[in-house]
Amino acid sequence: MSRETGTSSPITLLIVDDHPVVRDGLRGMFASAPGFTVLGEAASGEEAVERAAALDPDVILMDLRMPGGGGVAAIAHLTRTGARARILVLTTYDTDTDTIPAIEAGATGYLLKDAPRDELFTAVRAAAEGRTVLSPAVASRLVSAVRTPRRERDEPLSAREREVLALVARGTSNREIARELFISEATVKTHLTHLYAKLGVNDRAAAVATAYECGILG
């Protein structure tokens, strides 16, 4: 059921991590908080894909480096096959080789495992609503890593594209952007496609990070 409707049903979770102690800790943490239901666990990326198909969770908490299939490959597969679940990376690693591939593969957000409990709960709620979530450390690394020659940025964003981007940065869905700007969802998607190309990115999270780095936002 869509989170945009304001339903009070619990957010369902799949926890993916190769360490049983981590999985147990996360399960206990979410079990003790109202508004969450842990449907299951997986110990590898491959198992995560199988469990996601069987359980259909709202949010997947995904570790990255796991034997038997890593998180990035699982994220890419789930994105490519149109899985409904939002994927929130929860890992120890914040290197360029981890953050960029995960975001490009389709992760909704990226947090480090030392994130405070309340921050994690807030991030999961935001991810369930389709909003981009980046821990400060990851956001800082991401905006540095996206400084690549392939992003020429010779063509400036139009006024409308800036409006759309500002709403994306606030976590606004395509449907809500269309309603606020009095345009169709198809037009919103067209604007997003154009601004992605101008910024040299592939998704909402990278667009927001790049826009802050370039001074377009904030």
N, C-alpha and C positions, 0 to 999 in steps of 0.2 A: 504493500500500500504506500502511496506517495507520501513523503514527508512534507510536501508543500501544502497539503490539505490541513495540516495542524493536528493530525490524529495523535492520540495519546498512547497508542500501542507501543510496547517496548521496542527499543532498537535491538535487532538481533545481530549477533556477532559470530564470526569464525576466527579463532586464534591460530596463527601459523608461526611456529618457532620450533627449532630442532632441540631446544633444551626443555625437558619436562618440568624443571623447577620454574622456569620462566612462564610456561603455559599455566602451571598450577597457580602461580602468583597472580597472573592476569585474570584467570577465571575467578579466583577468590575475590579479587578487587572489584570486578564488575558484578559479582553475585551479591556483594554487600551494598551496592548502590542501586537506588530505584531507577527504573526506566531502561534497564538493559537485560538482555537474555543471551547467554552464551549457548549457541546451538551445537558447537563442536570444536574440535582441534585438529591440527595437521602438523606434521613434523618435517615436511618438505614442500617445495613448490609443486611438484607433481601431485602429491596428495592433496594440496590445497585446491588445485583445479578440480579434482574428483569430488572433494567434500563440498566445494562451492556449488557445483552442479546439483549435488544431492540435497543440500540444505537450503540453498537460496538465501543467504544472509543479507542483511542491509549493509553491513560493513565488514570488511576483512582486515584484521590487524596482521600485517605481513612483515616478517623478518626478511632479510635479503640474502645473507650468506648461509646456506644450508646444504648439507650433503644430500644427494638424491634429488637435486633440482632446486635451483636458486629462486629467489623471489622475483627478480626482474623478468625472467622468462615466464614465470607464472602470471605476473601482471600483464605482460604483453599478450599472452594467450587469452586471458580473461577479457581483456579489452577488445581483442580481435574477434572474439566469439560473441560479443555483445552481452556479457554477464551484467546483471542488474546491480550487483554489489559495488559499493564504493570501496576503494582500496586505500587504507591508511598505513603507510610504511612506519614500522616501529623497530628501530635498529640501533646498534651501537655505533655504526659507521656514518660519518658525514663527509667522506672524501668525494672529490669530483667524480671519481669513477663509480661511485655508488649513487649519489644524488641525481645527477643528470640522467643516466639511463632509466632510473626508476620513474622520474617525472615524465620523461619522454615516452615511456612504455604505457603510461596512463594512470599512474597513481594520483589519487585525489589530494593526498597530503603526505607529509614526511616529518616524523618526530623522532627524537632520540630517546633511548630507554631511560635516561635520567630525568625525563620530564616529570614534573610534579603530578600527583594523582588527579587533582582537579583540572589541570591543563589537559591531561589525557581524556578525561570525561568530556570536557568541552570540545576537544578536537574530534572525538567520535561523533558527538551530536552534530557538529558542523559538517563532517564528512557525510553523514547520513542524509543531510539536506543538500549535498552536492557542492558545498562550499570548499574552497581551497584552504588547506591548513599547512603552514610551514613554521617549524620552530625557528626562533630568531637566528640560531647558529646556522641552521640549514639555509635559511633565506639569504644570509650574508654570503655563505659560500656559493650559493646558486647564482646570485647576481654577479659575482666575480667570475664564475665559470662560463657564464653566457657571453662574455666579451670575446667574441670570435670574429674573424674577418668575414665569415659568410653573412653576417648581419650588416649589410651596407647602410641601411636606414637613410638612404638618400631621399626617399619619398616620405614626406611627413604624414602623420595621421590626419585624417579629416576631422572636422569638429564633431561629426556624428560618431566616428570611430572612437574618439576620445571619450565621448559620453558613454558609449557601450563599455569601453575598457574600465572607466571609473566605476560603473555598476558591477562589472565582473569582480573588481577588486574588493567590493563590499560583500561579495558572496551571493550576488543576485542571480537567479536562474534565468535561462533564456526566455522562459514564459513571462517571468516578472519584468524582465527588461523590455520585452515587446509591449507589455501592458503599460509600463511607465512612459515609454517613448512613443506610444501610439503607432507602432509598426508591427508587422507580422513576425512570427518566430523565424520564418524563412529569411526575412530581411536581416534579422539579428545574426543568424548563422552566416549570411553573406558578409556582413560587416566583420564578424570574427575571423572569417577566412582571409579577408583583406588585411586586417591588422596583424594577424599571425604572420602573413607573408612579409609585411613591412618590417616587423620586429625580428623576423628570422626564427620564429619559434613554432611549436607544434600543438600547444595546448594552453588552457586557461592559466594554470599555475606558472608556467614559464613566461607567459605574456605579462602577468602581473609583476613577477620578479624583475623582468627586463625593463618594464615601464618605470619601476622605482629606480632602477640603476641608471636609466637614461634621464631621469628627472621629469618624465612625462606625468608621473603620479607623485603626489606628496612632496 
